Amino acid sequence: MSAVKRVLVTAGAAGIGRAIVQAFAAAGAKVHVCDLDTAALATLRASVPGVTTSACDIGDRASVERMVAEAAVALGGLDVLVNNAGISGPTASVEQMDPDAWESVLRVNLTGTFNVTRHAIPHLKRSPAGVILVMSSLAGRFGYPNRSPYATTKWGLIGFTKTLSRELGEFGIRVNAVLPGAVEGPRIERVLEGRAAASGRSVAEERTAALANQSIKRMVAPQDIAALAVFLASDAGRSISGQILPIDGDSQSAS
Ligand SMILES: NC(=O)c1ccc[n+]([C@@H]2O[C@H](COP(=O)([O-])OP(=O)(O)OC[C@H]3O[C@@H](n4cnc5c(N)ncnc54)[C@H](O)[C@@H]3O)[C@@H](O)[C@H]2O)c1
């Protein structure tokens, strides 16, 4: 990267977000991270030199407003917003879905992303090359049986990305969505265990079935997604905006 980028990563204390934080820091960026998990934030501060953090619940409007202000102070402005926060929600048919659980997923994944972004935009407008990344999913390209709140929010984030790109292009801000498929790590293990419990098949059989839907027969590494994020935020990506970028081994279905 040419100039030192000032980067905010939401829900960056674990999983894909943590890999994104590590990749931006390794590329020389200044990174601020928010997360619900304060112990994980402390561990992150100890392992990534220079990273600053805020405790924040992305589903809480006041918490988000405070966090974005803290990030802008800690970084001295903002060039890159990585809207990584997103929760899985329950596994149940629409008919059986708990409406409170539905609202919780929408509050974090959609409304939380909206709130982070609207507070970040004034700072990004002052950047010479503002960038917003939105973490959608394979579930934002296909129907996903029994995961309706998750799929609905991940499709909604595509509309948000495309709309933001049109709104912010004139300010030199680029907006793109990243759509990971099955990612190595504890989250996919929980999903596979859930599917095995429902189907009566083994976890190994569920893993083989999941990979049968992909041209590239391996799960995505968090580092692959982090490398894509760093590229999109770099000046090499300066002509890319309003795009949805799957990174999923060419998956043909979300389940
Ligand atoms: N893991 C996958 O297979 C996969 C696939 C496609 C898309 N995604 C998307 O990538 C993003 C990150 O996924 P992940 O699997 O790395 O996540 P994860 O479940 O590992 O959680 C990452 C972090 O989110 C934090 N978090 C949870 N709720 C929060 C809240 N309300 N406010 C602030 N922080 C909160 C957790 O404390 C944790 O540190 C999500 O948007 C997810 O939907 C993940």
The ligand as an SDF file (V2000), in Angstrom:
LIG
                    3D

 44 48  0  0  0  0  0  0  0  0999 V2000
  -17.2020  -18.1920    9.0290 N   0  0  0  0  0  0  0  0  0  0  0  0
  -17.8320  -18.4000    7.8780 C   0  0  0  0  0  0  0  0  0  0  0  0
  -17.8900  -19.5520    7.3740 O   0  0  0  0  0  0  0  0  0  0  0  0
  -18.4520  -17.2450    7.1340 C   0  0  0  0  0  0  0  0  0  0  0  0
  -18.8950  -17.4500    5.8290 C   0  0  0  0  0  0  0  0  0  0  0  0
  -19.4740  -16.3840    5.1290 C   0  0  0  0  0  0  0  0  0  0  0  0
  -19.5860  -15.1370    5.7310 C   0  0  0  0  0  0  0  0  0  0  0  0
  -19.1360  -14.9650    7.0120 N   0  0  0  0  0  0  0  0  0  0  0  0
  -19.2850  -13.6300    7.6030 C   0  0  0  0  0  0  0  0  0  0  0  0
  -18.0160  -13.1370    7.9960 O   0  0  0  0  0  0  0  0  0  0  0  0
  -18.1570  -12.3150    9.1600 C   0  0  0  0  0  0  0  0  0  0  0  0
  -17.2620  -12.8280   10.2710 C   0  0  0  0  0  0  0  0  0  0  0  0
  -17.5850  -14.1810   10.5090 O   0  0  0  0  0  0  0  0  0  0  0  0
  -16.7290  -15.0970   11.5400 P   0  0  0  0  0  0  0  0  0  0  0  0
  -17.1520  -16.5000   11.2540 O   0  0  0  0  0  0  0  0  0  0  0  0
  -15.3020  -14.7250   11.4800 O   0  0  0  0  0  0  0  0  0  0  0  0
  -17.3620  -14.6110   12.9190 O   0  0  0  0  0  0  0  0  0  0  0  0
  -17.2050  -15.2210   14.4040 P   0  0  0  0  0  0  0  0  0  0  0  0
  -18.4550  -15.9680   14.7330 O   0  0  0  0  0  0  0  0  0  0  0  0
  -15.8960  -15.9400   14.4980 O   0  0  0  0  0  0  0  0  0  0  0  0
  -17.2010  -13.8990   15.2920 O   0  0  0  0  0  0  0  0  0  0  0  0
  -16.2400  -12.8910   15.0920 C   0  0  0  0  0  0  0  0  0  0  0  0
  -16.3510  -11.8900   16.2030 C   0  0  0  0  0  0  0  0  0  0  0  0
  -17.6410  -11.2690   16.2170 O   0  0  0  0  0  0  0  0  0  0  0  0
  -17.8470  -10.7980   17.5320 C   0  0  0  0  0  0  0  0  0  0  0  0
  -19.2540  -10.3760   17.7040 N   0  0  0  0  0  0  0  0  0  0  0  0
  -20.3550  -11.1660   17.7150 C   0  0  0  0  0  0  0  0  0  0  0  0
  -21.4530  -10.4120   17.9060 N   0  0  0  0  0  0  0  0  0  0  0  0
  -21.0430   -9.1160   18.0030 C   0  0  0  0  0  0  0  0  0  0  0  0
  -21.7170   -7.8750   18.2190 C   0  0  0  0  0  0  0  0  0  0  0  0
  -23.0480   -7.8130   18.3820 N   0  0  0  0  0  0  0  0  0  0  0  0
  -20.9640   -6.7460   18.2880 N   0  0  0  0  0  0  0  0  0  0  0  0
  -19.6210   -6.8040   18.1460 C   0  0  0  0  0  0  0  0  0  0  0  0
  -18.9360   -7.9370   17.9440 N   0  0  0  0  0  0  0  0  0  0  0  0
  -19.6360   -9.0980   17.8800 C   0  0  0  0  0  0  0  0  0  0  0  0
  -17.4290  -11.9810   18.3670 C   0  0  0  0  0  0  0  0  0  0  0  0
  -17.1630  -11.6040   19.7100 O   0  0  0  0  0  0  0  0  0  0  0  0
  -16.1800  -12.4660   17.6210 C   0  0  0  0  0  0  0  0  0  0  0  0
  -14.9840  -11.9500   18.1870 O   0  0  0  0  0  0  0  0  0  0  0  0
  -19.6550  -12.3410    9.5160 C   0  0  0  0  0  0  0  0  0  0  0  0
  -20.2970  -11.2260    8.9430 O   0  0  0  0  0  0  0  0  0  0  0  0
  -20.1330  -13.6240    8.8660 C   0  0  0  0  0  0  0  0  0  0  0  0
  -21.5100  -13.6140    8.5700 O   0  0  0  0  0  0  0  0  0  0  0  0
  -18.5760  -15.9990    7.7380 C   0  0  0  0  0  0  0  0  0  0  0  0
  1  2  1  0
  2  3  2  0
  2  4  1  0
  4  5  1  0
  4 44  2  0
  5  6  2  0
  6  7  1  0
  7  8  2  0
  8  9  1  0
  8 44  1  0
  9 10  1  0
  9 42  1  0
 10 11  1  0
 11 12  1  0
 11 40  1  0
 12 13  1  0
 13 14  1  0
 14 15  2  0
 14 16  1  0
 14 17  1  0
 17 18  1  0
 18 19  2  0
 18 20  1  0
 18 21  1  0
 21 22  1  0
 22 23  1  0
 23 24  1  0
 23 38  1  0
 24 25  1  0
 25 26  1  0
 25 36  1  0
 26 27  1  0
 26 35  1  0
 27 28  2  0
 28 29  1  0
 29 30  1  0
 29 35  2  0
 30 31  1  0
 30 32  2  0
 32 33  1  0
 33 34  2  0
 34 35  1  0
 36 37  1  0
 36 38  1  0
 38 39  1  0
 40 41  1  0
 40 42  1  0
 42 43  1  0
M  CHG  2   8   1  16  -1
M  END
$$$$
